[in-house]
């Protein structure tokens, strides 16, 4: 009796032992031909209860009433007793009993991971005995299917490390199973093992027998290396019909998210809202936390960068967090980051730091490699808005190192632009130029990044290349008008104001600065409004000084 219990686990119930004991006596895999009576009055149950009572007196097992009030629950008195009992079984006995245990109701209730674990052990013990017959192959296939499902479920709730272990076991059992290989590739990418993950994704992408899995792999690879093909948005448009035909809600969520992000890259945040909403709807339907978090995080970015005033953006972000964040740590990370920036735009430093602290704490548990890049970037943004530029530069250096390590080339561009602006605002032109030197042409960037690059290049050129400086400044402003982002438009105007001031054109500089101030004020961007006011005050002071000097000279 004790060896039967050892196969179930450290804890077990009398009714489970009745089922296993009956299966052993009939020497048939799976349930007995006639389901045994497991009630307390049946002969089989009385025999098991008597055996358990004897084992209890010998202190090998002990009663362990379950939370559901099952008085027939027991457990081994120690882990050592359990291990010794299990080790006493032969490999053949272990193989047979694990196969039977996989079909116990309690194991099935525990989930696919438990079922797959029993089936996997049953197969491996048969393989070690050289019994690679049809039954062994059936056990292997059933184990791989159950472990693959369990891994997909773990990935859907953002439990990356558990998902990785389950999917790795599934792929080891059946290397040709496209769904498990796809899932393992995606999880490895999320954990920062990008090359290993990409290799698995390429295997799935080239399969003709699994079109839906291949479509997922194509989209994932396009995101990993946008320059290698048509890009994420074009790939999303190409694979979306595949997901729609298959009724794949998770695939549709991913495709709409990439379409929305392309609109965001173009600075068209209001237009992106439709695809954001669809991505969120499908992610909720799929029960996929990473996709839900991705859609909500993208919505948060548009609330920060787009035309919605800050006070309304804060309310919306908080409402989304309340509606979707309970029990979903990934969602709380992706929404708390833009919410922290929105609070900083209102000078609410305590609330901003509180959001960042929660995001840091949760991200550390989740294990997403990309958090090593985006969390320092968001914190740097908050620090810069709150007037702590030195701390912001240190964080951006950390983010750049993490982006280089993880291959996040797109994030390195954003980091370089932010750092260059901080250095230039502090008067460190050489360091700003160093940050900008590694950035390509503006035509290769998102529209917001291109506007920043043109504006910063204009300021750098103002010292000795006036025509070039004006060209860059004007291009930045024109490009900003193609967006609906008041922040992009304000930054372009303020960069032009600084360039014009450096070129000795004070009236035009003040007009550009006032235009920037209007954009900041319309958004509710308090730090930006202060920067404009400081610029205008400084210009007024220089004008007065120049007038006094002129009068004295006269």
Residue, then its C-alpha position, 0 to 999 in steps of 0.5 A: x500500500x505504501x508504494x502505491x501512495x508513493x507514486x501519487x506524491x507526498x500527499x494522497x487520499x484513501x479513495x485514490x489508493x482504492x483506485x490504484x490498488x484495484x488497477x494493480x490487482x486487475x493489471x490493466x492500464x488506466x481505470x479498472x473495467x468497472x469503477x471500484x467503489x471508493x466509499x467508506x463502506x465498500x470492502x476495498x475502502x475498508x481494506x485500504x483504511x485498515x492498511x493506512x491505520x497500520x501505517x499511521x501507528x508505525x508513523x510512516x503516514x499521518x492524517x492530513x485533512x484537506x482544505x475541503x474537509x476530506x478526512x480521508x487525506x493522508x501524507x507521508x510523515x516526512x520527505x525521506x519516508x516518501x523517497x524511500x518508499x518510492x525508491x523501493x519500486x521497480x522501474x516497471x512498477x513505477x511506469x505502470x503506476x504513474x500511467x494509472x496515477x495520471x488518470x486519478x480524478x485528483x491528478x486531473x483536477x490539479x491540471x495538465x502539469x500534474x497529468x503530464x508529469x505522471x505520463x512523462x515518468x511512465x514513458x521514461x521508465x519504459x524507455x529505460x527498460x527498452x520497452x519502446x513499443x506502441x504503448x510507450x509512444x502513446x504515453x510519450x505523445x500524451x505527456x508531451x501534449x499535456x505538458x505543452x498545454x500546461x506550459x502554454x497556460x503558464x505563459x498566458x499568466x506570465x509565469x515565464x520560468x515555470x512555462x519554460x520548464x514545462x515547454x522544454x520537457x514537452x519539446x524534448x519528448x516531441x521535438x516536432x510539435x509546432x505549438x510547444x516549439x513555438x511556445x518555448x521559443x517565445x518564452x526564451x526570447x522573453x527571458x532574454x535568451x534571444x538567439x536560442x529563442x529565435x532559432x526555435x521560432x525559425x524552425x516553426x516559421x518554415x513549417x508547412x504543416x502548422x500554418x497558425x504556429x508559423x504565422x505566430x513565428x513570422x510575427x515574432x521574428x519580425x518584431x525581433x529584427x524589424x530590418x530583416x523583412x517587411x517589418x512588424x506592421x506589414x507582417x501583422x497585416x499579412x498574418x492577421x487573416x490566418x489568425x482570423x480564419x483559425x479563431x485565434x484570439x491571441x494571434x489577433x491580439x498580437x497582430x492588432x497590437x503591432x498595427x497600433x504600434x506602427x501608428x504610434x511610431x508615426x505619432x498618430x495616437x488617436x488613430x492607434x486607439x482602434x487597434x489598441x481596443x481590438x488588441x485588448x478585446x482579443x487578449x481578454x478573450x484569449x485569457x493571455x496576460x502578456x498580450x493584455x499587458x502589451x495592449x494596456x501598456x501601449x494605451x498608456x504610452x498614447x495617453x502620455x504622448x498623445x493629445x489627451x490632456x494629462x488630468x484626463x490621461x491620469x484618470x483613464x490610466x487609473x481606471x484601466x489599472x483598476x479594471x485589469x490590474x487585479x491579480x495580473x502583475x504584468x499589467x500592473x508593470x506596463x500601466x504603472x510605468x506611463x502612469x508614473x510619467x503622467x504623475x511627474x507631468x503634474x509634479x506629483x513626485x510621491x505618486x510617480x515614485x510609488x508607481x515606479x516602485x511597484x513596477x520594479x518590485x513586480x518586474x523583478x519577480x516576473x523575469x521579463x528581460x525587456x524590463x531591464x531596459x524599459x524600467x530604467x528608461x521610464x525612471x529616467x524620464x520621471x527623474x528628468x521631469x522632476x529636475x534630477x538630470x544627473x540621476x536620469x543620465x545614470x539610469x539612461x546609461x544603465x538602460x543603454x547597457x541593458x539594451x546592448x546586452x539584450x539586442x534591443x536596438x530600437x530602445x538604444x535609439x530612444x535612450x541616446x536621444x533622451x541622453x543627448x537632450x539632457x546633455x545638451x540642455x546642460x551645455x555639454x555639447x560634446x557629450x550630446x554629439x557622442x550620443x547622437x553619433x550612433x544614430x542613423x538617418x532620420x528617415x529610418x526612425x519613428x516620427x517622434x524620434x526623427x523630430x527629436x534627432x532633427x531638433x537636436x542636430x539643429x541645436x548642435x549645428x548652431x555654433x558654426x553651421x547656421x544654415x544647416x542649423x536652421x534646416x534641421x530646426x525647420x524640418x523638425x517642426x514640419x515633421x512634428x505637425x504630422x503627429x497629433x502629439x503635443x509633446x513632440x510638437x512642443x519639443x520641436x518648437x522649443x528646439x527651434x527656439x534655442x537654435x534661433x536664439x543661438x543664431x542671434x534671432x531673438x524675436x523669432x526665438x521667443x515666438x517659437x518658445x511661446x508656441x512650445x508653451x502653448x503645446x505644453x499648456x494644452x497638454x498640462x505638461x507642467x515641467x515643459x511649461x516651466x522650461x519655456x518660462x525659464x527660456x523666455x525669462x532668460x531671453x528677456x534678461x539678456x535683452x535688458x542687459x543688451x539695452x543697458x549696455x547699448x545705452x551706456x555705450x551711447 
